[in-house]
Amino acid sequence: MLSHTIRSAMRERLQASGTPPGWRYNLSTHGCTLQFDVAIGDSHACQMKVDICRQQQIIHAFRQTVQLQDGLPSTKAGYYRPFWDGMSVKHWSARNGTARASPCSNAASAPRDCTLQTGHNRDWLNRSPAMFTQRASKGDRSVRSEAPLFKKCAVVGGAPTLKMSGMGAQIDAHDAVFRFNDHQTNGSFRNDVGSKTTVHIMQNAQSVTKSVHKKSAEILVQIVCANANSLALAHNAASKDPATKLRILSPDFLQAFHQIFDEVGGSGPYGVLLSLMLCVEPPTLYGFSDVDTDLTLGFVHYYRDARGEKMLHSCNMPHAVLWLHVLASLGFVRFAKANNE
């Protein structure tokens, strides 16, 4: 059951989060499930559900740990892997009735099975196993899938409140800094967003060669959901270079994300979830705490004057904002506030 403490923390966080004018929330709880009914202005309504018990189980099933081996720290991978090895699609075998036993079904703190489920209402998600399996059948085309483990992480979004924030040095002081797509760090942006890039997360395969951080980043993470051509480009690029920085999000990770988020997503939520698996301490989020009042006009990033993509039609942005506050209320992430917020 959802504790009264978590319910109260979630309500307090929503009240203090500075949500845009015209957004109205109703929060109800059912067992482990939080349900949000959101009204935006007079014409748009969204509903969001988060099963926080299952969310915690899934995150812990991916999370890496540090253990002592012969007196030295050693990283132990989780039950599931965030990055694809280019060959196996083993955990998706649940479609054929041969899934491995759940890693959490016998744990006292895990009342339900956290085996990744198939048969989602997202059409692309049901097509993905075949796409990855087809690529895996191309022969011995393994790619690097090992995942680093960092202690303190900063995940830097694109909110315009990062402008004039002066938080660059604070961001760069973290052991690892996660950035997205074409987010800029050069010139006048450096003082506000820093220049260090450890993990660069990109939405489409063609951005690998165009990555603005490909020289400085430790790893380049490719999100490929349903486009077989994009997967082929990423797979070919990664398999040709044994020392490649490129990692491809695994089918397991895609399944897990959509069991937790159940929406189209966007690189921001993908990156936040990945940071939960690669970082020892709760990651600190920069540039995620500001949303335009009128989402129908599109987004403004700190490095753009023109408005960008629109996601209101799918309730994507309200879902992302609320989900991040759920994570913060559970202690999974922390929000950093800029001086001008």
C-alpha positions in Angstrom: 0.0 0.0 0.0 1.1 3.5 -0.7 2.2 5.1 2.6 0.6 8.3 3.8 4.1 9.9 4.0 4.7 9.4 0.2 1.2 10.7 -0.6 1.8 13.8 1.5 5.2 14.4 0.1 3.8 14.1 -3.5 1.0 16.6 -2.7 3.5 19.1 -1.1 5.9 18.7 -4.0 3.2 19.5 -6.5 2.1 22.5 -4.6 5.6 23.9 -4.4 6.7 22.9 -7.9 5.8 26.1 -9.6 3.5 24.4 -12.1 2.3 26.6 -15.0 -0.8 28.7 -14.5 -3.8 27.0 -15.8 -2.7 23.5 -14.9 -5.0 21.8 -12.4 -4.2 18.4 -10.7 -6.2 15.9 -8.9 -4.2 13.2 -7.1 -5.7 9.9 -5.9 -4.1 6.7 -4.7 -5.1 3.1 -5.2 -2.8 0.5 -3.5 0.6 1.2 -5.0 -0.7 3.3 -7.8 -0.7 7.1 -8.0 -3.3 8.5 -10.4 -3.2 12.1 -11.7 -6.0 13.7 -13.5 -4.6 16.9 -15.2 -6.5 19.7 -16.8 -4.6 22.2 -18.9 -6.6 25.3 -19.6 -10.1 24.7 -20.7 -9.5 22.4 -23.6 -7.0 19.6 -22.7 -7.1 16.8 -20.1 -4.6 14.1 -19.4 -4.6 11.1 -17.1 -1.4 9.5 -15.7 -0.9 6.4 -13.5 2.3 5.4 -11.8 2.6 2.0 -10.0 5.5 3.0 -7.8 5.9 -0.5 -6.3 6.6 -2.0 -9.7 8.6 1.1 -10.7 11.0 0.5 -7.8 11.3 -3.2 -8.6 12.2 -2.6 -12.2 14.7 0.1 -11.4 16.4 -2.1 -8.9 16.5 -5.0 -11.4 18.6 -2.9 -13.7 20.7 -1.1 -11.1 24.4 -1.9 -10.8 26.1 -2.2 -7.5 29.6 -2.0 -6.1 31.0 -5.0 -4.3 34.4 -5.8 -2.7 36.3 -8.5 -4.6 39.7 -9.4 -3.2 39.6 -6.2 -1.2 39.0 -4.1 -4.3 35.7 -2.4 -5.4 34.0 -4.3 -8.3 30.9 -3.4 -10.3 28.2 -6.0 -10.4 25.6 -5.7 -13.2 21.9 -5.9 -12.5 19.6 -8.7 -13.6 18.7 -6.7 -16.7 21.2 -4.7 -18.8 20.5 -1.2 -20.1 22.6 -1.6 -23.2 22.2 -4.1 -26.1 25.1 -6.5 -26.9 24.1 -6.7 -30.5 23.2 -10.3 -30.4 20.9 -11.6 -27.7 17.3 -10.6 -27.1 16.9 -13.1 -24.2 14.5 -11.5 -21.9 12.0 -10.9 -24.6 11.6 -14.7 -24.8 8.6 -14.2 -22.5 6.6 -14.0 -25.8 7.4 -17.7 -26.3 6.7 -18.7 -22.8 10.4 -19.2 -21.8 11.0 -16.2 -19.7 13.6 -16.5 -16.9 12.4 -16.5 -13.3 11.6 -13.1 -11.9 14.5 -11.5 -10.0 12.1 -10.1 -7.4 9.3 -12.5 -7.0 10.7 -14.1 -3.9 11.8 -10.9 -2.2 9.8 -9.8 0.9 9.9 -6.2 -0.3 8.6 -7.1 -3.7 5.0 -8.3 -3.5 4.7 -8.7 -7.3 6.7 -10.2 -10.2 8.9 -7.7 -12.0 9.6 -9.8 -15.0 9.3 -7.5 -18.0 5.9 -7.9 -19.7 5.1 -8.1 -23.4 1.9 -7.3 -25.3 1.8 -3.6 -24.6 -0.7 -1.3 -26.3 2.1 0.5 -28.0 2.3 -1.0 -31.5 6.0 -0.2 -32.0 6.9 -1.9 -28.7 5.3 -5.1 -29.9 7.3 -4.9 -33.1 10.6 -4.2 -31.5 11.6 -7.8 -30.6 11.5 -8.8 -34.2 13.5 -5.8 -35.2 16.3 -6.5 -32.7 16.1 -10.3 -33.4 16.6 -9.7 -37.1 19.7 -7.6 -36.5 21.0 -10.2 -34.1 20.6 -12.9 -36.8 23.2 -11.1 -39.0 26.0 -13.2 -37.6 28.6 -12.4 -34.9 28.0 -8.7 -34.7 28.4 -8.1 -31.0 28.8 -4.5 -29.8 30.0 -3.0 -26.5 27.3 -3.3 -23.9 29.2 -2.8 -20.6 27.8 0.0 -18.5 29.9 2.4 -16.4 29.0 3.2 -12.8 29.3 6.8 -11.5 29.0 8.1 -8.0 27.6 11.6 -8.4 25.7 12.5 -11.6 24.1 15.6 -13.1 21.5 15.2 -15.7 21.1 18.5 -17.7 17.9 19.2 -19.5 17.0 22.1 -21.8 14.8 24.4 -19.8 15.2 28.1 -20.5 15.7 28.9 -16.8 19.3 27.6 -17.3 20.0 30.9 -19.0 21.8 33.3 -16.7 21.8 30.6 -13.9 25.6 30.5 -13.4 25.4 26.8 -12.6 28.1 25.6 -15.0 30.8 25.0 -12.4 28.3 23.2 -10.1 27.3 20.9 -12.9 30.8 20.2 -14.0 31.8 19.3 -10.5 29.9 16.0 -10.7 31.6 12.7 -11.6 29.4 12.3 -14.6 27.3 14.8 -16.6 24.4 13.5 -18.9 23.4 15.7 -21.8 21.0 15.3 -24.7 20.8 15.7 -28.5 22.1 19.0 -29.8 22.2 20.8 -26.4 25.0 23.3 -26.5 27.8 23.9 -24.1 30.1 26.2 -26.0 30.6 30.0 -25.8 28.3 31.9 -23.6 26.4 28.8 -22.5 29.4 27.4 -20.6 28.9 29.5 -17.5 25.3 28.4 -17.2 25.3 24.7 -18.2 29.0 23.8 -17.9 31.1 22.1 -20.5 31.7 18.6 -19.2 29.9 15.8 -21.0 30.2 12.2 -19.9 27.1 10.5 -21.3 25.5 11.9 -24.5 22.0 10.6 -25.2 20.7 10.9 -28.7 17.3 10.2 -30.3 18.1 9.0 -33.8 20.9 7.0 -35.3 22.1 9.8 -37.7 22.9 12.0 -34.8 25.8 9.7 -33.8 28.0 11.2 -36.5 26.7 14.7 -35.8 27.1 14.5 -32.0 28.3 17.8 -30.7 29.9 15.9 -27.8 31.4 12.9 -29.6 35.0 13.8 -28.9 34.5 14.7 -25.2 31.8 12.2 -24.1 32.8 9.0 -22.4 29.8 7.1 -24.0 27.3 8.0 -26.7 23.9 6.4 -26.1 21.6 5.7 -29.0 17.8 5.5 -28.5 16.3 3.3 -31.3 12.7 2.3 -30.8 11.0 1.1 -34.0 13.0 2.2 -37.0 14.9 -0.8 -38.4 17.0 1.4 -40.6 18.1 3.5 -37.6 18.9 0.4 -35.7 21.0 -1.0 -38.6 23.0 2.3 -38.8 23.7 2.2 -35.1 24.5 -1.5 -35.1 26.8 -1.2 -38.0 28.6 1.8 -36.6 29.1 0.1 -33.2 30.2 -3.3 -34.5 32.9 -1.9 -36.7 34.9 -0.3 -33.9 35.8 -2.5 -30.9 36.7 0.6 -28.9 33.5 2.5 -29.8 31.9 4.9 -27.4 28.5 4.0 -28.8 25.9 2.1 -26.8 22.5 1.1 -27.9 19.6 1.0 -25.4 18.6 -2.6 -25.0 15.2 -4.1 -25.7 14.9 -4.8 -22.0 15.4 -1.1 -21.2 12.8 -0.1 -23.8 10.3 -2.5 -22.2 11.1 -1.3 -18.7 10.7 2.4 -19.7 7.3 1.9 -21.2 6.1 -0.2 -18.3 7.0 2.8 -16.0 6.2 5.7 -18.3 3.6 4.3 -20.7 4.0 7.2 -23.1 6.1 8.1 -26.2 8.8 9.4 -23.9 11.4 11.8 -25.3 15.1 11.8 -24.6 14.8 13.5 -21.3 12.8 10.8 -19.5 14.9 8.1 -21.1 18.1 9.8 -19.8 16.7 10.2 -16.3 15.8 6.5 -16.1 19.2 5.6 -17.5 20.9 7.7 -14.8 19.1 5.8 -12.1 20.8 2.6 -13.3 24.3 4.1 -13.8 24.6 6.4 -10.8 25.3 5.3 -7.1 23.8 8.5 -5.6 20.4 10.0 -6.6 21.2 12.1 -9.7 20.7 15.8 -9.6 18.4 17.2 -12.4 19.2 20.6 -14.0 16.9 22.3 -16.5 13.9 20.1 -15.9 11.9 22.3 -13.5 10.5 24.8 -16.0 7.6 24.3 -18.4 5.9 26.8 -20.7 2.4 27.8 -19.7 1.0 27.2 -23.1 2.4 23.9 -24.3 0.5 24.1 -27.6 3.1 26.7 -28.7 5.9 24.2 -28.4 9.1 24.3 -26.2 11.8 26.8 -25.9 15.3 25.4 -25.0 18.0 27.5 -23.3 20.0 27.5 -26.6 17.2 28.4 -28.9 15.1 31.4 -29.4 12.5 29.7 -31.7 10.0 27.2 -30.2 10.7 23.6 -30.8 8.7 20.3 -30.9 5.2 20.0 -29.6 4.1 17.0 -27.5 0.9 18.2 -25.9 -1.2 16.0 -28.1 0.1 12.9 -26.4 0.1 14.4 -22.9 3.8 13.7 -23.0 5.1 16.8 -21.3 2.6 16.8 -18.4 3.4 13.1 -17.9 7.1 13.8 -17.8 6.9 16.7 -15.4 4.7 14.7 -13.0 6.8 11.5 -13.3 10.0 13.4 -12.3 8.2 14.8 -9.2 7.2 11.3 -8.3 10.8 10.2 -8.6 11.9 13.1 -6.4 9.3 12.4 -3.8 10.6 8.8 -3.6 14.1 10.0 -3.2 15.3 8.7 -6.6 16.3 12.1 -8.0 17.0 15.6 -6.7 16.0 18.9 -8.4 18.6 21.7 -8.7 17.2 25.1 -8.6 18.8 27.9 -10.6 19.3 31.3 -9.0 16.7 32.8 -11.4 13.9 30.3 -10.6 
